[in-house]
């Protein structure tokens, strides 16, 4: 660093003496340290305190199908919920649906319900329960049916490859404890499930049917998963395995000779 001293005389010398202390080693280093670090630690209390109490509400609405309902569960804070629907008068056929996502609104489908029956619904989250109720409707006359069960069934529900409605393409499921119709759906207006037109219940819990003009697959709420027209003689057995649909068909080879074949759809 350079140091400069200026001495001003007060006597008769009119000149000011300027003394310069010059370095003799050539070192002109200057302090370039501009460290201005400051402590920015602004610690705050992040303790959220006790968790918010859980609140739950539930309401249910019917659909265009007499035996299908949608229940809306609102929950705060967002979290999974469990919903059960039981006959108000007691008995078999309690339905349990899980809302597994941590969200604040769950839209839960309730199926396999008996006709003209009151159900009590309970929605539970974090030990807190809300209740609602609804009454199922009456299925259309062309699908009204029941089954007779003897002995003990190994499954709670059973569907038929050929329902009791030959002039309509209505798939149906019955309760094996009571024999009641608990699920139905019209696969194709103007179609038929009869003779060579059959319906299957797949490993994916969907319904797959031949209607006489279309191969149709729906989910349990009646949403289309597949609807493909055909002009071949598809008939009888069809089934789903490992994501592929297998369908039997017939082809007339002339005279009384008929060829049987299989088509497979991915």
LINBEL-V921577 format. One record per residue. RES is the residue in one letter. SS is DSSP state (H for helix, E for strand, L for the rest). PSI is psi in degrees with one decimal (NA if undefined). BURIAL is + if it has 9 or more other ideal C-beta (glycine too) atoms within 8 Angstrom, else -. Layout:
BEGIN
RES/SS/PSI/BURIAL + RES/SS/PSI/BURIAL
END
This chain:
BEGIN
X/L/140.8/- + X/L/138.9/- + X/E/127.0/- + X/E/126.5/- + X/E/132.4/- + X/E/117.5/- + X/E/122.9/- + X/L/124.0/- + X/L/150.9/- + X/L/-0.6/- + X/L/-148.5/- + X/L/-7.4/- + X/L/117.6/- + X/L/-12.2/- + X/L/144.1/- + X/L/136.8/- + X/E/126.2/- + X/E/116.6/- + X/E/127.7/- + X/E/120.8/- + X/E/92.9/- + X/L/141.1/- + X/L/147.1/- + X/L/-5.1/- + X/L/3.4/- + X/L/4.1/- + X/L/112.8/- + X/L/25.5/- + X/L/142.9/- + X/L/155.2/- + X/L/106.5/- + X/L/15.0/- + X/L/108.4/- + X/L/27.5/- + X/L/112.9/- + X/L/26.1/- + X/L/137.7/- + X/L/157.9/- + X/L/109.3/- + X/L/13.2/- + X/L/105.7/- + X/L/62.9/- + X/L/132.1/- + X/L/162.1/- + X/L/109.1/- + X/L/10.6/- + X/L/114.7/- + X/L/-7.0/- + X/L/-169.9/- + X/L/147.0/- + X/L/151.4/- + X/L/142.0/- + X/L/144.0/- + X/L/134.5/+ + X/E/140.6/- + X/E/137.6/+ + X/E/152.8/+ + X/E/142.4/+ + X/E/151.1/- + X/E/144.2/+ + X/E/146.4/+ + X/E/169.2/- + X/L/-168.2/- + X/L/3.0/- + X/L/129.8/- + X/L/-21.0/+ + X/L/22.1/+ + X/L/131.9/+ + X/E/156.7/+ + X/E/125.1/+ + X/E/132.6/+ + X/E/122.9/+ + X/E/120.3/+ + X/E/131.7/+ + X/E/139.6/+ + X/E/136.2/- + X/L/163.8/- + X/L/133.9/- + X/L/166.8/+ + X/L/157.2/+ + X/E/161.1/+ + X/E/132.5/+ + X/E/133.2/+ + X/E/141.8/+ + X/E/118.6/+ + X/E/149.9/+ + X/E/132.4/+ + X/L/-31.2/+ + X/L/1.1/- + X/L/170.3/- + X/L/-168.6/- + X/L/174.5/- + X/L/24.6/+ + X/L/131.6/- + X/E/134.9/+ + X/E/129.2/- + X/E/133.3/+ + X/E/128.5/- + X/E/92.0/+ + X/L/-18.3/- + X/L/150.3/- + X/L/75.7/- + X/L/168.9/- + X/L/-10.2/- + X/E/126.0/- + X/E/127.9/+ + X/E/107.1/- + X/E/128.2/+ + X/E/135.7/+ + X/E/118.5/+ + X/L/178.5/+ + X/L/59.2/+ + X/L/144.4/+ + X/L/150.3/+ + X/L/151.1/+ + X/L/47.5/- + X/L/137.0/+ + X/E/133.6/+ + X/E/141.8/+ + X/E/129.5/+ + X/E/134.2/+ + X/E/126.0/+ + X/E/125.7/+ + X/E/135.5/+ + X/E/127.5/+ + X/L/36.1/- + X/L/-2.8/- + X/E/133.8/+ + X/E/137.3/- + X/E/151.3/+ + X/E/156.0/+ + X/E/178.1/+ + X/E/159.2/+ + X/E/163.7/+ + X/E/126.9/- + X/L/163.3/+ + X/L/-163.8/+ + X/L/123.4/- + X/L/156.5/+ + X/L/152.3/- + X/H/-34.9/- + X/H/-11.4/- + X/H/-0.1/+ + X/L/122.1/+ + X/L/168.1/+ + X/E/165.3/- + X/L/160.3/- + X/L/126.5/- + X/L/130.7/- + X/L/146.4/- + X/L/-164.5/- + X/L/123.1/- + X/L/151.5/+ + X/L/-7.4/- + X/L/152.7/- + X/L/-23.0/+ + X/E/156.3/+ + X/E/139.0/+ + X/E/160.7/+ + X/L/140.5/+ + X/L/-29.6/- + X/L/90.9/- + X/L/172.0/+ + X/L/29.9/- + X/L/77.3/+ + X/L/-24.1/- + X/L/9.0/- + X/L/156.7/+ + X/E/62.0/+ + X/E/119.3/+ + X/E/150.6/+ + X/E/151.5/+ + X/E/140.9/+ + X/E/154.7/+ + X/E/122.9/+ + X/L/-14.5/+ + X/L/-34.9/+ + X/L/-16.6/- + X/L/0.2/+ + X/E/147.6/+ + X/E/125.9/+ + X/E/-3.8/+ + X/E/141.0/+ + X/E/157.3/+ + X/E/136.8/+ + X/E/111.4/+ + X/E/-33.0/+ + X/E/118.3/+ + X/L/129.1/- + X/L/-3.4/- + X/L/-177.5/+ + X/L/139.4/+ + X/L/91.2/+ + X/L/150.4/- + X/L/-111.7/- + X/L/-2.1/- + X/L/115.7/+ + X/L/169.2/+ + X/E/144.8/+ + X/E/154.7/+ + X/E/118.1/+ + X/L/170.7/+ + X/L/-14.4/- + X/L/11.9/- + X/L/40.5/- + X/L/171.7/+ + X/E/126.7/+ + X/E/125.7/+ + X/E/154.0/+ + X/E/123.4/+ + X/L/2.6/+ + X/L/-21.6/+ + X/L/-19.0/- + X/E/148.9/+ + X/E/122.3/+ + X/E/136.3/+ + X/E/133.0/+ + X/E/161.4/+ + X/L/-179.1/+ + X/L/-13.4/+ + X/L/5.1/- + X/L/9.8/- + X/L/135.3/- + X/E/129.0/- + X/E/-27.0/- + X/E/134.5/+ + X/E/98.6/- + X/E/121.4/- + X/E/155.2/- + X/L/153.3/- + X/L/14.0/- + X/L/168.9/- + X/E/69.4/- + X/E/139.7/+ + X/E/154.9/+ + X/E/-120.4/- + X/E/140.6/- + X/E/145.8/+ + X/E/166.5/+ + X/E/131.2/+ + X/E/123.9/- + X/L/43.0/- + X/L/0.4/- + X/E/144.4/+ + X/E/123.7/+ + X/E/130.0/+ + X/E/133.8/+ + X/E/142.1/+ + X/E/163.6/+ + X/E/149.0/+ + X/E/128.7/+ + X/E/123.3/- + X/L/10.4/- + X/L/135.7/- + X/L/-132.3/- + X/L/9.1/- + X/L/124.0/- + X/E/129.8/- + X/E/138.9/- + X/E/137.3/- + X/E/179.6/- + X/E/135.2/- + X/E/147.0/+ + X/E/126.0/- + X/E/137.9/- + X/L/NA/-
END
